[in-house]
């Protein structure tokens, strides 16, 4: 295993980790809003959140390229005012991953919020706790399974992303070349042994993550039934 192999895997897990962390803090208020409030444009918000589930990743990647291209108004503005370039950069594939993995974080959290008994939330408010305190100390501890599911699904989904990251990031070693792209390129070059190394590492890690999740979920379920 050469330096490029390790570098590609490091970049893959760096992308998945940052995407998961950022999406948790984005998905939490979005899921809370969708679970506890009814508003006029709620169906529109839910549609946008769920769109990546049915939209081909290449379509999303294409529009991200058009929107953030240095020739576009937004892309030019970001580059000239903040020095941020989102096409063929790590920041670009991070943004694409955040958008594409959004439903994998929001949907489990929304389901978790909806499953929490409203009586304990009202009891918290009655005791003088604010909404933020109630969220962190009452609601989230009672939806551990949903939180864990959202985190794991987002992480695992980001590891396997291909179309979006390829479209907006290309394949720049050390910058945008993640494991899924490396596998594709090695297969194209008929380097099946190298492709198998990448695939095997991703398979083992993803399998291990899912085993941990199912084990923890069983423990959470047993603890709730006691």
TORTI-504173 format. One record per residue (C-alpha): x, y, z; residue number from 1. Coordinates in steps of 0.1 Angstrom, whole numbers, padded with zeros to 4 digits. Layout:
BEGIN
{c1->X c2->Y c3->Z num->NUM} $
...
//
This chain:
BEGIN
{c1->0000 c2->0000 c3->0000 num->1} $
{c1->0016 c2->0032 c3->-0012 num->2} $
{c1->0012 c2->0068 c3->0001 num->3} $
{c1->-0015 c2->0076 c3->-0025 num->4} $
{c1->-0036 c2->0046 c3->-0012 num->5} $
{c1->-0034 c2->0059 c3->0024 num->6} $
{c1->-0040 c2->0095 c3->0013 num->7} $
{c1->-0071 c2->0085 c3->-0006 num->8} $
{c1->-0086 c2->0066 c3->0023 num->9} $
{c1->-0077 c2->0094 c3->0047 num->10} $
{c1->-0094 c2->0119 c3->0024 num->11} $
{c1->-0125 c2->0096 c3->0022 num->12} $
{c1->-0129 c2->0093 c3->0060 num->13} $
{c1->-0121 c2->0130 c3->0065 num->14} $
{c1->-0149 c2->0139 c3->0041 num->15} $
{c1->-0173 c2->0115 c3->0058 num->16} $
{c1->-0165 c2->0127 c3->0093 num->17} $
{c1->-0168 c2->0164 c3->0084 num->18} $
{c1->-0200 c2->0158 c3->0065 num->19} $
{c1->-0215 c2->0139 c3->0094 num->20} $
{c1->-0206 c2->0165 c3->0120 num->21} $
{c1->-0218 c2->0195 c3->0099 num->22} $
{c1->-0250 c2->0177 c3->0089 num->23} $
{c1->-0258 c2->0168 c3->0126 num->24} $
{c1->-0259 c2->0205 c3->0135 num->25} $
{c1->-0278 c2->0214 c3->0103 num->26} $
{c1->-0302 c2->0184 c3->0104 num->27} $
{c1->-0311 c2->0189 c3->0141 num->28} $
{c1->-0330 c2->0222 c3->0137 num->29} $
{c1->-0344 c2->0211 c3->0104 num->30} $
{c1->-0358 c2->0178 c3->0118 num->31} $
{c1->-0370 c2->0196 c3->0149 num->32} $
{c1->-0389 c2->0221 c3->0128 num->33} $
{c1->-0405 c2->0194 c3->0106 num->34} $
{c1->-0414 c2->0173 c3->0136 num->35} $
{c1->-0429 c2->0199 c3->0159 num->36} $
{c1->-0443 c2->0226 c3->0137 num->37} $
{c1->-0468 c2->0230 c3->0110 num->38} $
{c1->-0463 c2->0258 c3->0086 num->39} $
{c1->-0474 c2->0268 c3->0051 num->40} $
{c1->-0443 c2->0257 c3->0032 num->41} $
{c1->-0436 c2->0226 c3->0052 num->42} $
{c1->-0443 c2->0202 c3->0023 num->43} $
{c1->-0419 c2->0222 c3->0001 num->44} $
{c1->-0391 c2->0220 c3->0028 num->45} $
{c1->-0398 c2->0182 c3->0031 num->46} $
{c1->-0395 c2->0179 c3->-0007 num->47} $
{c1->-0362 c2->0196 c3->-0008 num->48} $
{c1->-0348 c2->0176 c3->0020 num->49} $
{c1->-0359 c2->0143 c3->0004 num->50} $
{c1->-0350 c2->0153 c3->-0032 num->51} $
{c1->-0314 c2->0137 c3->-0030 num->52} $
{c1->-0330 c2->0103 c3->-0024 num->53} $
{c1->-0346 c2->0102 c3->-0058 num->54} $
{c1->-0325 c2->0127 c3->-0078 num->55} $
{c1->-0296 c2->0112 c3->-0098 num->56} $
{c1->-0264 c2->0123 c3->-0082 num->57} $
{c1->-0250 c2->0134 c3->-0115 num->58} $
{c1->-0279 c2->0158 c3->-0119 num->59} $
{c1->-0271 c2->0174 c3->-0085 num->60} $
{c1->-0234 c2->0175 c3->-0093 num->61} $
{c1->-0241 c2->0192 c3->-0126 num->62} $
{c1->-0262 c2->0219 c3->-0111 num->63} $
{c1->-0236 c2->0225 c3->-0083 num->64} $
{c1->-0209 c2->0229 c3->-0110 num->65} $
{c1->-0231 c2->0254 c3->-0129 num->66} $
{c1->-0241 c2->0273 c3->-0097 num->67} $
{c1->-0206 c2->0275 c3->-0082 num->68} $
{c1->-0185 c2->0278 c3->-0114 num->69} $
{c1->-0161 c2->0307 c3->-0114 num->70} $
{c1->-0180 c2->0320 c3->-0144 num->71} $
{c1->-0213 c2->0321 c3->-0124 num->72} $
{c1->-0223 c2->0351 c3->-0103 num->73} $
{c1->-0222 c2->0331 c3->-0070 num->74} $
{c1->-0189 c2->0314 c3->-0078 num->75} $
{c1->-0173 c2->0346 c3->-0089 num->76} $
{c1->-0186 c2->0364 c3->-0058 num->77} $
{c1->-0173 c2->0337 c3->-0034 num->78} $
{c1->-0139 c2->0336 c3->-0050 num->79} $
{c1->-0134 c2->0374 c3->-0052 num->80} $
{c1->-0148 c2->0383 c3->-0018 num->81} $
{c1->-0138 c2->0353 c3->0004 num->82} $
{c1->-0113 c2->0335 c3->-0017 num->83} $
{c1->-0135 c2->0304 c3->-0018 num->84} $
{c1->-0135 c2->0281 c3->-0048 num->85} $
{c1->-0160 c2->0253 c3->-0047 num->86} $
{c1->-0154 c2->0236 c3->-0081 num->87} $
{c1->-0126 c2->0209 c3->-0081 num->88} $
{c1->-0117 c2->0215 c3->-0044 num->89} $
{c1->-0122 c2->0196 c3->-0012 num->90} $
{c1->-0146 c2->0224 c3->0000 num->91} $
{c1->-0167 c2->0217 c3->-0031 num->92} $
{c1->-0170 c2->0179 c3->-0025 num->93} $
{c1->-0178 c2->0187 c3->0011 num->94} $
{c1->-0207 c2->0209 c3->0001 num->95} $
{c1->-0219 c2->0183 c3->-0024 num->96} $
{c1->-0218 c2->0156 c3->0003 num->97} $
{c1->-0237 c2->0178 c3->0028 num->98} $
{c1->-0265 c2->0184 c3->0003 num->99} $
{c1->-0266 c2->0148 c3->-0010 num->100} $
{c1->-0266 c2->0132 c3->0024 num->101} $
{c1->-0290 c2->0156 c3->0040 num->102} $
{c1->-0320 c2->0132 c3->0041 num->103} $
{c1->-0300 c2->0105 c3->0057 num->104} $
{c1->-0295 c2->0127 c3->0087 num->105} $
{c1->-0328 c2->0146 c3->0088 num->106} $
{c1->-0352 c2->0117 c3->0083 num->107} $
{c1->-0340 c2->0096 c3->0113 num->108} $
{c1->-0339 c2->0126 c3->0135 num->109} $
{c1->-0374 c2->0137 c3->0125 num->110} $
{c1->-0387 c2->0102 c3->0132 num->111} $
{c1->-0369 c2->0103 c3->0166 num->112} $
{c1->-0384 c2->0137 c3->0175 num->113} $
{c1->-0419 c2->0124 c3->0166 num->114} $
{c1->-0415 c2->0093 c3->0187 num->115} $
{c1->-0407 c2->0112 c3->0219 num->116} $
{c1->-0436 c2->0113 c3->0244 num->117} $
{c1->-0450 c2->0148 c3->0244 num->118} $
{c1->-0458 c2->0146 c3->0281 num->119} $
{c1->-0422 c2->0146 c3->0292 num->120} $
{c1->-0415 c2->0176 c3->0270 num->121} $
{c1->-0444 c2->0195 c3->0285 num->122} $
{c1->-0432 c2->0184 c3->0320 num->123} $
{c1->-0398 c2->0199 c3->0312 num->124} $
{c1->-0414 c2->0232 c3->0302 num->125} $
{c1->-0436 c2->0232 c3->0333 num->126} $
{c1->-0404 c2->0229 c3->0354 num->127} $
{c1->-0391 c2->0260 c3->0339 num->128} $
{c1->-0367 c2->0245 c3->0314 num->129} $
{c1->-0363 c2->0264 c3->0281 num->130} $
{c1->-0366 c2->0248 c3->0246 num->131} $
{c1->-0328 c2->0244 c3->0242 num->132} $
{c1->-0324 c2->0228 c3->0277 num->133} $
{c1->-0353 c2->0205 c3->0270 num->134} $
{c1->-0338 c2->0195 c3->0236 num->135} $
{c1->-0304 c2->0186 c3->0250 num->136} $
{c1->-0314 c2->0172 c3->0284 num->137} $
{c1->-0348 c2->0156 c3->0277 num->138} $
{c1->-0355 c2->0150 c3->0241 num->139} $
{c1->-0322 c2->0139 c3->0227 num->140} $
{c1->-0315 c2->0114 c3->0255 num->141} $
{c1->-0349 c2->0098 c3->0247 num->142} $
{c1->-0341 c2->0094 c3->0210 num->143} $
{c1->-0306 c2->0079 c3->0211 num->144} $
{c1->-0314 c2->0053 c3->0185 num->145} $
{c1->-0325 c2->0079 c3->0160 num->146} $
{c1->-0295 c2->0100 c3->0166 num->147} $
{c1->-0271 c2->0070 c3->0162 num->148} $
{c1->-0290 c2->0059 c3->0131 num->149} $
{c1->-0287 c2->0094 c3->0115 num->150} $
{c1->-0250 c2->0097 c3->0123 num->151} $
{c1->-0242 c2->0062 c3->0110 num->152} $
{c1->-0263 c2->0064 c3->0078 num->153} $
{c1->-0248 c2->0098 c3->0069 num->154} $
{c1->-0212 c2->0086 c3->0075 num->155} $
{c1->-0217 c2->0054 c3->0056 num->156} $
{c1->-0236 c2->0071 c3->0027 num->157} $
{c1->-0208 c2->0097 c3->0023 num->158} $
{c1->-0181 c2->0070 c3->0022 num->159} $
{c1->-0199 c2->0055 c3->-0008 num->160} $
{c1->-0207 c2->0086 c3->-0027 num->161} $
{c1->-0195 c2->0087 c3->-0063 num->162} $
{c1->-0215 c2->0108 c3->-0088 num->163} $
{c1->-0217 c2->0140 c3->-0069 num->164} $
{c1->-0181 c2->0141 c3->-0058 num->165} $
{c1->-0169 c2->0131 c3->-0092 num->166} $
{c1->-0189 c2->0159 c3->-0109 num->167} $
{c1->-0180 c2->0187 c3->-0086 num->168} $
{c1->-0146 c2->0176 c3->-0075 num->169} $
{c1->-0131 c2->0155 c3->-0103 num->170} $
{c1->-0102 c2->0132 c3->-0093 num->171} $
{c1->-0074 c2->0153 c3->-0079 num->172} $
{c1->-0051 c2->0132 c3->-0057 num->173} $
{c1->-0049 c2->0145 c3->-0022 num->174} $
{c1->-0077 c2->0170 c3->-0029 num->175} $
{c1->-0108 c2->0154 c3->-0043 num->176} $
{c1->-0099 c2->0118 c3->-0051 num->177} $
{c1->-0119 c2->0096 c3->-0027 num->178} $
{c1->-0120 c2->0059 c3->-0025 num->179} $
{c1->-0152 c2->0054 c3->-0046 num->180} $
{c1->-0135 c2->0073 c3->-0075 num->181} $
{c1->-0103 c2->0054 c3->-0070 num->182} $
{c1->-0121 c2->0021 c3->-0073 num->183} $
{c1->-0137 c2->0032 c3->-0106 num->184} $
{c1->-0104 c2->0044 c3->-0120 num->185} $
{c1->-0086 c2->0012 c3->-0110 num->186} $
{c1->-0113 c2->-0010 c3->-0126 num->187} $
{c1->-0111 c2->0011 c3->-0158 num->188} $
{c1->-0073 c2->0005 c3->-0158 num->189} $
{c1->-0079 c2->-0032 c3->-0152 num->190} $
{c1->-0060 c2->-0030 c3->-0118 num->191} $
{c1->-0085 c2->-0053 c3->-0101 num->192} $
{c1->-0061 c2->-0060 c3->-0072 num->193} $
{c1->-0058 c2->-0024 c3->-0063 num->194} $
{c1->-0095 c2->-0018 c3->-0067 num->195} $
{c1->-0101 c2->-0048 c3->-0044 num->196} $
{c1->-0079 c2->-0033 c3->-0017 num->197} $
{c1->-0100 c2->-0001 c3->-0017 num->198} $
{c1->-0133 c2->-0020 c3->-0018 num->199} $
{c1->-0122 c2->-0044 c3->0009 num->200} $
{c1->-0113 c2->-0016 c3->0033 num->201} $
{c1->-0146 c2->0002 c3->0027 num->202} $
{c1->-0166 c2->-0031 c3->0031 num->203} $
{c1->-0149 c2->-0041 c3->0064 num->204} $
{c1->-0153 c2->-0006 c3->0079 num->205} $
{c1->-0189 c2->-0002 c3->0068 num->206} $
{c1->-0197 c2->-0037 c3->0080 num->207} $
{c1->-0181 c2->-0031 c3->0114 num->208} $
{c1->-0200 c2->0002 c3->0118 num->209} $
{c1->-0233 c2->-0015 c3->0111 num->210} $
{c1->-0226 c2->-0043 c3->0136 num->211} $
{c1->-0218 c2->-0017 c3->0163 num->212} $
{c1->-0251 c2->0002 c3->0155 num->213} $
{c1->-0273 c2->-0029 c3->0156 num->214} $
{c1->-0256 c2->-0039 c3->0189 num->215} $
{c1->-0261 c2->-0005 c3->0205 num->216} $
{c1->-0297 c2->-0003 c3->0192 num->217} $
{c1->-0305 c2->-0036 c3->0209 num->218} $
{c1->-0290 c2->-0023 c3->0242 num->219} $
{c1->-0310 c2->0009 c3->0239 num->220} $
{c1->-0342 c2->-0011 c3->0233 num->221} $
{c1->-0336 c2->-0034 c3->0263 num->222} $
{c1->-0328 c2->-0004 c3->0285 num->223} $
{c1->-0361 c2->0013 c3->0275 num->224} $
{c1->-0381 c2->-0018 c3->0282 num->225} $
{c1->-0367 c2->-0022 c3->0317 num->226} $
//
